[in-house]
Amino acid sequence: MSEDPAGAGAGHDGQPGGEAPPGWGTQPGWETPWPEPPAAGTGRRERADLEVAFAAGLRRTGALMQLMGTAAAEKIGINATDLNCLNILSFSGHMTAGELARATGLTTASITGVVDRLEEAGFVTRERDPHDRRRVVVQINLDRAMKDVATIFAPMLRSWREMSARYSDDELRLIVDFYGRMEQVFREHLLRLRGGPEAAEP
């Protein structure tokens, strides 16, 4: 990237702007989070360090996303699983309960409970599919979601936008491509862990 390409200005353990939170340092046994040594056979220490920083960054980001989801759910007044289902539902605006179950990996019974709670809270409605009256579609209540959910995440989204302004169009294309590829990696390994039908597209 044009700014800080090698992580210049980052704090301890590659944390931008300061030290890593307590307990988030690299611990023995986790300093090389790969099935094989980083940059195996290349003899390039810089590349090996970058590979470790890459993996550690992904792990930290994943942990923080989970913590953010839990904290946001508490503010909204629902649980983290329900918020995650609502987030997945928001990409299309509507899904059947079966589609939502496949996308999340939850059982049909669990999804029924999720939809019941979200409907009672006013975040979704159940509607008959006009093309197949046997199918029930879960429809997001966009007004309620914008009022009670989007406002919680708005400050973080503004920060994301400010951060993205630092990068050129070409750099953003590279970042978008990276996230697309990472999404496919996650989908492949969700399939591996679930041992069932592939995770549905949100």
C-alpha positions as CSV (number, residue, x, y, z in Angstrom):
1,M,0.0,0.0,0.0
2,S,1.1,3.6,-0.5
3,E,0.9,4.3,3.2
4,D,2.9,2.2,5.7
5,P,3.4,-0.7,3.3
6,A,5.5,-2.7,5.7
7,G,3.5,-1.7,8.8
8,A,5.7,1.3,9.7
9,G,4.3,3.2,12.6
10,A,2.6,0.2,14.0
11,G,2.9,-0.5,17.6
12,H,3.9,-3.6,19.5
13,D,3.0,-6.9,17.7
14,G,2.0,-4.9,14.6
15,Q,-0.9,-3.2,16.3
16,P,-1.4,0.2,14.6
17,G,-1.2,3.2,17.0
18,G,0.0,1.5,20.1
19,E,0.6,-1.8,22.0
20,A,-1.6,-4.8,21.7
21,P,-4.2,-5.2,24.5
22,P,-3.1,-7.2,27.5
23,G,-3.0,-10.9,26.9
24,W,-3.1,-10.5,23.1
25,G,0.6,-10.9,22.7
26,T,2.0,-13.9,20.8
27,Q,2.3,-16.8,23.2
28,P,4.7,-19.8,23.0
29,G,3.2,-22.4,20.6
30,W,1.2,-19.8,18.7
31,E,4.1,-17.7,17.4
32,T,3.9,-19.7,14.1
33,P,0.2,-20.2,13.4
34,W,0.7,-22.3,10.3
35,P,0.7,-26.1,9.6
36,E,4.3,-25.6,8.5
37,P,7.0,-23.0,9.2
38,P,6.4,-19.7,7.4
39,A,8.3,-19.0,4.2
40,A,9.6,-22.6,4.4
41,G,12.8,-23.0,2.5
42,T,13.1,-19.4,1.4
43,G,15.5,-18.3,4.1
44,R,13.8,-14.9,4.1
45,R,13.2,-13.7,7.7
46,E,11.2,-10.6,6.6
47,R,8.8,-12.8,4.6
48,A,8.4,-15.2,7.5
49,D,7.7,-12.3,9.9
50,L,5.1,-10.9,7.5
51,E,3.3,-14.3,7.2
52,V,3.1,-14.6,11.0
53,A,1.8,-11.0,11.3
54,F,-0.7,-11.7,8.6
55,A,-2.1,-14.8,10.4
56,A,-2.1,-13.0,13.8
57,G,-3.9,-10.0,12.3
58,L,-6.6,-12.3,10.9
59,R,-7.0,-14.0,14.3
60,R,-7.2,-10.7,16.2
61,T,-9.7,-9.3,13.7
62,G,-11.9,-12.4,14.0
63,A,-11.9,-12.2,17.8
64,L,-12.7,-8.5,17.7
65,M,-15.5,-9.0,15.3
66,Q,-17.1,-11.5,17.6
67,L,-16.6,-9.2,20.6
68,M,-18.1,-6.3,18.6
69,G,-21.1,-8.4,17.7
70,T,-21.7,-9.4,21.3
71,A,-21.4,-5.8,22.5
72,A,-23.7,-4.5,19.8
73,A,-26.3,-7.2,20.4
74,E,-26.4,-6.2,24.1
75,K,-27.0,-2.6,23.1
76,I,-29.8,-3.5,20.7
77,G,-31.4,-5.9,23.3
78,I,-31.1,-9.2,21.4
79,N,-28.5,-12.0,21.6
80,A,-25.5,-12.3,19.4
81,T,-26.8,-15.3,17.4
82,D,-30.0,-13.4,16.6
83,L,-28.0,-10.4,15.5
84,N,-25.8,-12.5,13.3
85,C,-28.9,-14.0,11.6
86,L,-30.3,-10.5,11.1
87,N,-27.0,-9.5,9.5
88,I,-27.1,-12.4,7.1
89,L,-30.7,-11.7,6.3
90,S,-29.9,-8.1,5.6
91,F,-27.8,-8.9,2.5
92,S,-30.9,-10.1,0.5
93,G,-33.7,-8.7,2.7
94,H,-35.6,-11.9,2.7
95,M,-34.9,-15.7,3.1
96,T,-36.8,-18.8,4.0
97,A,-36.2,-20.3,7.4
98,G,-34.5,-23.2,5.6
99,E,-32.2,-20.9,3.7
100,L,-31.3,-19.1,6.9
101,A,-30.6,-22.4,8.7
102,R,-28.3,-23.5,5.9
103,A,-26.5,-20.1,5.9
104,T,-25.9,-20.2,9.6
105,G,-25.5,-23.9,10.3
106,L,-28.2,-23.8,12.9
107,T,-30.9,-26.4,13.1
108,T,-34.4,-25.7,11.9
109,A,-35.7,-25.7,15.4
110,S,-33.1,-23.2,16.5
111,I,-33.9,-21.0,13.5
112,T,-37.5,-21.1,14.4
113,G,-36.6,-19.7,17.8
114,V,-34.4,-17.0,16.3
115,V,-37.2,-15.9,13.9
116,D,-39.8,-16.0,16.7
117,R,-37.6,-13.7,18.8
118,L,-36.8,-11.3,15.9
119,E,-40.4,-11.2,14.9
120,E,-41.5,-10.4,18.4
121,A,-38.9,-7.6,18.6
122,G,-40.2,-6.2,15.3
123,F,-37.1,-6.8,13.3
124,V,-38.7,-9.3,10.8
125,T,-42.0,-10.5,9.6
126,R,-43.1,-13.8,8.2
127,E,-44.9,-13.7,4.8
128,R,-46.2,-16.2,2.3
129,D,-44.2,-16.6,-0.9
130,P,-46.5,-15.1,-3.6
131,H,-45.1,-17.7,-6.1
132,D,-45.4,-20.7,-3.7
133,R,-47.9,-20.3,-0.9
134,R,-46.4,-23.3,0.9
135,R,-43.2,-21.4,1.5
136,V,-42.9,-18.9,4.3
137,V,-40.4,-16.1,3.7
138,V,-38.7,-14.2,6.6
139,Q,-38.7,-10.5,5.6
140,I,-36.5,-7.9,7.3
141,N,-38.2,-4.8,8.7
142,L,-35.8,-2.3,7.2
143,D,-37.2,0.7,9.0
144,R,-36.7,-1.0,12.4
145,A,-33.3,-2.4,11.5
146,M,-32.1,1.1,10.3
147,K,-33.5,2.7,13.5
148,D,-32.2,0.2,16.1
149,V,-29.3,-1.7,14.4
150,A,-27.7,0.6,11.9
151,T,-27.4,3.5,14.4
152,I,-25.3,1.2,16.7
153,F,-22.8,0.4,13.9
154,A,-22.8,3.9,12.2
155,P,-19.8,5.3,14.2
156,M,-17.7,2.2,13.2
157,L,-18.9,2.5,9.6
158,R,-17.8,6.1,9.5
159,S,-14.4,5.0,10.9
160,W,-14.1,2.4,8.1
161,R,-14.9,5.0,5.5
162,E,-12.3,7.4,6.9
163,M,-9.8,4.6,6.9
164,S,-10.6,3.6,3.3
165,A,-10.0,7.2,2.1
166,R,-6.3,6.7,2.8
167,Y,-6.1,4.2,-0.1
168,S,-6.2,4.7,-3.9
169,D,-8.8,3.1,-6.1
170,D,-6.3,0.4,-7.1
171,E,-5.4,-0.3,-3.5
172,L,-9.1,-0.6,-2.6
173,R,-9.6,-3.0,-5.5
174,L,-6.9,-5.2,-4.1
175,I,-8.4,-5.1,-0.6
176,V,-11.9,-5.9,-2.0
177,D,-10.3,-8.8,-4.0
178,F,-8.6,-10.0,-0.8
179,Y,-11.9,-10.1,1.2
180,G,-13.6,-11.9,-1.7
181,R,-10.9,-14.6,-1.6
182,M,-11.0,-14.8,2.2
183,E,-14.8,-15.2,2.1
184,Q,-14.3,-18.2,-0.2
185,V,-11.7,-19.7,2.2
186,F,-14.2,-19.3,5.1
187,R,-17.0,-20.9,3.1
188,E,-14.8,-23.9,2.1
189,H,-13.8,-24.5,5.8
190,L,-17.4,-24.0,7.0
191,L,-18.3,-26.8,4.7
192,R,-15.4,-28.9,6.0
193,L,-16.3,-28.3,9.7
194,R,-20.1,-28.8,9.2
195,G,-19.6,-31.9,7.0
196,G,-22.8,-31.1,5.2
197,P,-24.3,-28.9,2.5
198,E,-22.2,-25.9,1.5
199,A,-22.9,-22.7,3.4
200,A,-25.5,-20.7,1.5
201,E,-24.7,-17.3,0.1
202,P,-26.0,-14.5,2.4
